[in-house]
């Protein structure tokens, strides 16, 4: 039985069975072997579920992000569920001695996909906390929602932490049209407990002028603009540490300012999504655009 990195906090992105064969399905975050802040280790799992009576085809038609992504397609038989690790969508990994090993740097990006009518696509973005107190060759401590444990890196080079809990998101659309505001509700400004990352995927070939406005419950707001090159996956880490939004983070000490939201508007087709990550155990809450 193959063992692979199953990571602690999970998020589900579901494409309902009503999606037509010619419709775009955007999986906005496909990650493999990515180490992040606070010893976080990120990955993605995709499930292809066919509840119909005939085979259905899934394929990635375009990648935005890592240059090492490879062409990918699967035919899912009637009644079948296929599990695809995010690492299978990239080139820099090997399976050796019962373990999965990266051969290059971290991979990340967005996948523009097509699924035949009736096929359900579920994507889980996962993270665990992996520490190596004994160095690269020593025991690693894996921290999850149920506490920490030590595992043997020779047996499980990217072993599972215990499962976390995350929201289920229905990704029944692709990029937002140019000029259409994307509302990110319930951002978390409390940097002493969370860090909030914002991902913007530019779906067009031309550069995008992007406006990001963050609004506090009591009416205070702040805005920044940036340029995102064409066909680019752009991530802003810990947005409340940025000069534009730091005053809102400081204002969050008052409960009146705690409930914050964001509005992202692009001059091209784009997709924005936010991640609030616990500084304690790296569990993730995802804020999808509305």
VOGU-3710 file (C-alpha; in Angstrom, 3 decimals, decimal comma):
1> xxxxxxxxxx> 0,000/0,000/0,000  1,436/3,295/-1,017  1,936/5,818/1,753  1,967/9,498/1,003  1,761/12,804/2,831  -1,709/13,268/4,213  -1,691/16,654/5,857  -3,522/17,791/8,931  -5,923/20,639/8,109  -8,087/19,964/5,060
11> xxxxxxxxxx> -10,273/22,021/2,767  -12,691/20,608/0,211  -13,467/22,179/-3,134  -16,397/20,440/-4,830  -17,462/20,822/-8,451  -21,099/19,692/-8,610  -22,264/17,103/-11,138  -24,199/19,739/-13,075  -21,023/21,227/-14,568  -21,072/20,853/-18,355
21> xxxxxxxxxx> -18,346/19,230/-20,415  -17,223/22,518/-21,982  -17,244/24,532/-18,741  -14,047/25,622/-17,029  -13,395/24,292/-13,552  -10,723/26,139/-11,618  -8,819/24,366/-8,841  -7,171/27,514/-7,442  -4,483/25,907/-5,307  -2,592/22,731/-6,284
31> xxxxxxxxxx> 0,453/22,292/-4,037  3,146/19,619/-3,671  6,047/19,470/-1,209  5,712/23,095/-0,126  7,184/24,134/3,221  5,730/27,278/4,740  5,870/29,500/7,789  5,800/27,898/11,239  7,006/24,482/9,954  3,861/24,042/7,856
41> xxxxxxxxxx> 4,013/21,395/5,123  1,476/21,792/2,312  -0,018/19,472/-0,267  -3,138/18,844/-2,342  -5,301/15,806/-2,976  -7,864/15,627/-5,788  -10,712/13,105/-5,959  -12,593/12,331/-9,163  -16,000/10,802/-8,440  -18,217/9,321/-11,152
51> xxxxxxxxxx> -21,715/8,422/-9,887  -23,084/7,904/-13,423  -23,521/4,793/-15,580  -20,877/5,708/-18,165  -17,140/6,604/-18,145  -16,292/10,280/-17,704  -13,135/12,217/-18,615  -11,275/14,763/-16,526  -8,353/16,764/-17,838  -6,209/19,741/-16,960
61> xxxxxxxxxx> -6,316/22,110/-19,927  -4,036/24,836/-18,560  -1,620/25,431/-15,696  -1,002/28,802/-14,083  1,960/28,702/-11,732  4,736/26,118/-11,561  6,543/25,561/-14,888  7,046/21,899/-13,977  3,365/20,965/-14,181  2,688/18,246/-16,744
71> xxxxxxxxxx> -0,261/17,359/-19,015  -2,812/15,369/-17,065  -6,037/13,515/-17,897  -7,989/10,608/-16,425  -10,952/8,515/-17,514  -13,098/7,608/-14,510  -15,172/4,462/-14,868  -18,818/4,196/-13,896  -19,202/4,236/-10,130  -15,478/4,785/-9,563
81> xxxxxxxxxx> -13,600/7,252/-7,361  -10,002/8,074/-8,275  -7,616/9,726/-5,814  -4,913/11,922/-7,351  -2,107/13,409/-5,272  -1,062/16,946/-6,139  2,471/15,615/-6,729  1,133/13,524/-9,643  0,380/16,744/-11,499  4,009/17,839/-11,354
91> xxxxxxxxxx> 7,227/16,307/-12,638  9,650/16,575/-9,710  8,922/13,552/-7,514  9,818/9,883/-7,306  8,406/6,831/-5,532  11,208/4,842/-3,945  11,410/2,244/-1,179  7,776/2,657/-0,193  8,087/6,417/0,215  7,390/9,526/-1,825
101> xxxxxxxxxx> 10,332/11,881/-2,276  10,585/15,301/-3,965  13,371/15,715/-6,490  13,036/19,464/-6,896  11,651/22,553/-5,244  8,112/23,109/-4,013  5,405/23,189/-6,664  2,268/25,295/-6,591  -0,260/26,835/-8,935  -3,819/26,791/-10,243
111> xxxxxxxxxx> -5,307/24,168/-12,559  -7,860/25,089/-15,220  -9,762/21,867/-15,852  -12,597/20,311/-17,819  -14,860/17,542/-16,534  -17,532/15,712/-18,464  -21,098/16,274/-17,338  -21,827/14,188/-14,232  -18,247/13,949/-12,945  -17,653/15,394/-9,453
121> xxxxxxxxxx> -14,226/16,895/-8,736  -13,152/17,345/-5,109  -9,923/19,105/-4,158  -8,445/19,139/-0,662  -5,680/21,554/0,306  -3,912/20,059/3,308  -1,313/21,175/5,811  0,477/19,606/8,747  3,204/20,723/11,126  6,438/18,753/10,772
131> xxxxxxxxxx> 9,485/19,589/12,887  12,899/17,955/12,787  14,493/18,486/16,220  17,195/15,947/15,385  18,078/17,480/12,035  17,243/16,157/8,596  18,180/12,589/9,589  16,661/12,662/13,055  13,145/11,974/14,337  10,439/14,339/13,164
141> xxxxxxxxxx> 7,609/15,551/15,340  4,246/15,759/13,634  1,760/18,045/15,367  -1,937/17,806/14,620  -5,278/18,525/16,253  -4,823/15,635/18,699  -1,338/16,579/19,865  2,085/15,545/18,641  3,778/12,246/17,950  7,146/11,130/16,596
151> xxxxxxxxxx> 7,523/8,989/13,486  10,398/7,316/11,720  11,492/9,356/8,649  12,993/6,233/7,080  9,583/4,582/7,014  7,423/7,627/6,353  9,403/10,450/4,729  6,240/12,499/4,287  3,959/10,746/6,716  0,478/11,696/7,763
161> xxxxxxxxxx> -0,446/13,870/10,661  -3,863/13,247/12,168  -6,722/14,545/10,056  -8,007/18,045/10,582  -11,388/19,548/9,815  -12,130/22,079/7,101  -15,093/23,619/5,278  -16,634/22,240/2,116  -16,607/24,724/-0,769  -18,647/24,436/-3,969
171> xxxxxxxxxx> -16,447/25,625/-6,842  -19,159/25,846/-9,469  -17,452/28,613/-11,427  -14,099/29,603/-12,818  -12,524/33,070/-13,125  -14,480/36,198/-12,258  -14,941/38,549/-15,190  -12,843/41,714/-15,401  -14,138/44,493/-13,157  -16,400/42,229/-11,098
181> xxxxxxxxxx> -15,763/42,620/-7,339  -14,905/39,459/-5,407  -16,050/39,577/-1,791  -13,949/37,690/0,760  -15,979/37,524/3,941  -14,717/36,988/7,504  -11,013/37,769/7,171  -9,066/37,286/10,399  -6,829/40,232/11,398  -5,568/38,785/14,713
191> xxxxxxxxxx> -1,904/38,148/13,840  -1,133/36,924/17,345  -3,245/33,859/16,505  -3,506/33,680/12,701  -1,723/34,669/9,520  -3,890/35,449/6,497  -2,589/34,791/2,987  -4,255/36,026/-0,186  -3,897/34,285/-3,559  -4,764/36,033/-6,834
201> xxxxxxxxxx> -4,774/34,023/-10,066  -4,715/36,088/-13,280  -6,515/34,071/-15,945  -5,703/36,362/-18,896  -2,514/36,912/-20,885  -2,397/40,636/-20,134  -1,220/42,138/-16,850  -3,892/42,807/-14,262  -4,302/45,934/-12,180  -5,661/44,605/-8,879
211> xxxxxxxxxx> -7,369/46,607/-6,155  -7,564/45,052/-2,680  -9,784/46,754/-0,117  -10,153/45,516/3,455  -13,074/46,813/5,518  -13,577/46,576/9,279  -16,976/46,137/10,897  -16,946/49,637/12,387  -16,309/51,280/9,013  -12,535/51,622/8,967
221> xxxxxxxxxx> -10,949/50,542/5,657  -7,650/50,359/3,795  -6,771/49,790/0,151  -3,725/48,734/-1,829  -3,197/48,172/-5,544  -0,728/45,935/-7,330  0,080/44,566/-10,743  -0,208/40,838/-11,374  1,437/39,675/-14,639  -0,592/37,729/-17,161
231> xxxxxxxxxx> -1,222/34,033/-16,478  0,308/34,296/-13,001  -0,397/32,728/-9,598  0,405/35,482/-7,093  0,388/35,027/-3,298  0,514/37,759/-0,661  1,649/36,273/2,643  0,412/37,541/5,998  -1,493/40,480/4,524  -2,025/42,195/7,889
241> xxxxxxxxxx> 1,743/42,593/8,170  1,722/44,737/5,000  1,970/48,498/5,596  -1,391/49,134/3,917  -3,333/46,819/6,237  -1,282/46,929/9,435  -3,485/49,680/10,949  -6,488/47,360/10,621  -4,621/44,594/12,409  -3,823/46,958/15,250
251> xxxxxxxxxx> -7,420/48,159/15,345  -8,613/44,558/15,728  -7,745/44,747/19,421  -11,166/46,305/19,654  -13,902/43,700/19,135  -15,748/46,177/16,916  -13,032/45,831/14,302  -12,660/42,068/14,480  -15,198/41,223/11,755  -13,329/42,207/8,590
261> xxxxxxxxxx> -13,883/41,472/4,914  -12,025/42,024/1,679  -13,012/43,134/-1,800  -10,724/42,261/-4,718  -11,277/43,740/-8,175  -9,124/42,952/-11,236  -8,833/44,568/-14,644  -8,675/41,050/-16,168  -10,367/37,744/-15,492  -9,038/36,600/-12,133
271> xxxxxxxxxx> -9,798/34,551/-9,039  -9,026/35,545/-5,434  -9,052/33,267/-2,392  -7,855/33,796/1,190  -6,324/31,392/3,716  -6,385/32,016/7,494  -3,784/29,716/9,070  -3,480/29,026/12,788  -0,110/29,942/14,277  -0,628/27,242/16,890
281> xxxxxxxxxx> -1,123/24,126/14,734  -1,302/25,332/11,093  -4,937/24,347/10,631  -6,546/26,297/7,794  -9,766/28,176/7,175  -10,414/29,162/3,578  -12,412/32,165/2,443  -13,698/31,715/-1,096  -14,892/34,682/-3,170  -18,547/35,656/-3,433
//
